[in-house]
Amino acid sequence: KMCGVGVVLVQVSGGAVCVKSVNRGGPAHKTGVIMRGDVLYAIDGVKVLGWDVERVKPLILGPVGSNVVMSFQRVGNQVHGKRGYDVTMTRALVDPNASATPRQPFETAAAFG
C-alpha cells in the first residue's frame, strides 16, 4: 500500500506548490519544522519547483517505512529573503482528516497522506 508523509499541498498562483496543512501525528507533523505556506522545492533531490500538484504526488507517495527527503523554502514577513531546509521523513499511513493547521480556502488542494 502506498503511504505518505501527512501534508496537504496546494498549487498557488505563480505555479508554486505550497503546504496547505500538516496532518496531526503524521511524519511531517512529527518533524516540527514544516509550516503552512512553505514552498516545496525538491523531492529526493529532484527539483519540483514549477510542477503541478499531480506531478509531485508520485514522488511523495511510496511504501510504508521508506524514506523521502523533501526540500522546502520559507518566505514571509518574519524571514529575510528565502530560507531553505531539507527534511527526511519515513512514509507512514496517516489520517487525512487529522489536520493540525486551520483549513482555509486555497485554489486547488490535494492530500498526500
C-alpha positions as CSV (number, residue, x, y, z in Angstrom):
1,K,0.0,0.0,0.0
2,M,1.2,3.5,-0.9
3,C,1.8,5.8,2.1
4,G,2.7,9.4,2.5
5,V,4.0,12.0,5.0
6,G,0.8,13.8,6.1
7,V,0.9,17.0,4.2
8,V,-1.8,18.7,2.1
9,L,-0.3,20.6,-0.8
10,V,-1.9,23.3,-2.9
11,Q,-1.0,24.9,-6.2
12,V,-0.9,28.7,-5.8
13,S,-0.9,31.5,-8.4
14,G,2.5,31.7,-9.9
15,G,2.8,27.9,-10.1
16,A,4.4,27.1,-6.8
17,V,3.2,24.1,-4.7
18,C,2.8,25.1,-1.1
19,V,1.9,23.4,2.2
20,K,-1.8,24.0,2.9
21,S,-1.8,22.0,6.1
22,V,0.1,19.3,8.1
23,N,-1.8,16.3,9.4
24,R,-1.5,15.9,13.2
25,G,0.5,12.8,14.1
26,G,1.9,12.2,10.6
27,P,5.6,12.2,9.7
28,A,5.6,15.8,8.6
29,H,4.0,16.9,11.8
30,K,6.5,15.0,13.9
31,T,9.4,16.9,12.3
32,G,8.1,20.1,13.9
33,V,9.5,22.3,11.1
34,I,7.1,22.1,8.2
35,M,4.7,25.1,8.2
36,R,1.7,26.2,6.3
37,G,2.9,28.3,3.3
38,D,6.2,26.6,2.9
39,V,7.1,26.2,-0.8
40,L,8.0,22.7,-2.0
41,Y,11.3,22.9,-3.8
42,A,12.6,19.4,-4.3
43,I,11.8,15.7,-3.5
44,D,14.7,13.3,-3.1
45,G,17.0,15.8,-4.9
46,V,14.6,16.2,-7.9
47,K,13.7,19.9,-8.3
48,V,9.9,20.2,-8.5
49,L,9.6,24.0,-8.4
50,G,7.0,24.9,-11.1
51,W,5.5,21.4,-11.2
52,D,1.8,20.9,-10.6
53,V,0.4,19.0,-7.6
54,E,-0.5,15.9,-9.5
55,R,3.0,15.6,-11.0
56,V,4.6,15.9,-7.5
57,K,2.3,13.3,-5.9
58,P,4.0,10.1,-7.2
59,L,7.4,11.3,-5.8
60,I,5.9,11.8,-2.3
61,L,3.9,8.5,-2.1
62,G,5.7,5.3,-1.5
63,P,5.9,2.1,0.5
64,V,5.3,2.3,4.3
65,G,8.6,2.6,6.1
66,S,10.5,4.0,3.2
67,N,12.2,7.4,3.5
68,V,11.7,10.6,1.4
69,V,13.7,13.8,1.6
70,M,11.6,16.9,0.9
71,S,13.2,20.3,0.4
72,F,11.2,23.5,1.2
73,Q,11.7,27.2,1.0
74,R,10.1,29.5,3.5
75,V,9.2,33.1,2.6
76,G,7.3,35.7,4.6
77,N,7.3,38.7,6.8
78,Q,9.4,37.0,9.6
79,V,12.0,35.7,7.1
80,H,14.6,38.0,5.5
81,G,14.9,36.6,1.9
82,K,14.3,33.0,1.3
83,R,15.3,30.2,3.7
84,G,15.6,26.6,2.5
85,Y,15.6,23.5,4.5
86,D,15.5,19.7,3.9
87,V,13.5,17.2,5.9
88,T,13.9,13.4,5.8
89,M,10.7,11.6,6.7
90,T,9.6,8.0,6.9
91,R,6.4,7.3,5.0
92,A,3.5,6.0,7.1
93,L,-0.2,5.5,7.0
94,V,-1.7,8.9,8.1
95,D,-5.2,10.1,8.8
96,P,-6.1,12.6,6.0
97,N,-8.7,14.2,8.3
98,A,-6.3,15.0,11.1
99,S,-5.3,18.5,10.1
100,A,-3.1,20.3,12.6
101,T,-3.4,23.6,10.9
102,P,-6.6,25.6,10.1
103,R,-8.3,24.7,6.8
104,Q,-8.8,27.9,4.8
105,P,-9.6,28.2,1.1
106,F,-6.9,27.8,-1.4
107,E,-7.0,27.3,-5.2
108,T,-6.5,23.6,-5.6
109,A,-5.6,21.2,-2.8
110,A,-4.5,17.6,-2.8
111,A,-3.8,15.4,0.3
112,F,-0.7,13.2,0.2
113,G,-1.1,11.0,3.1
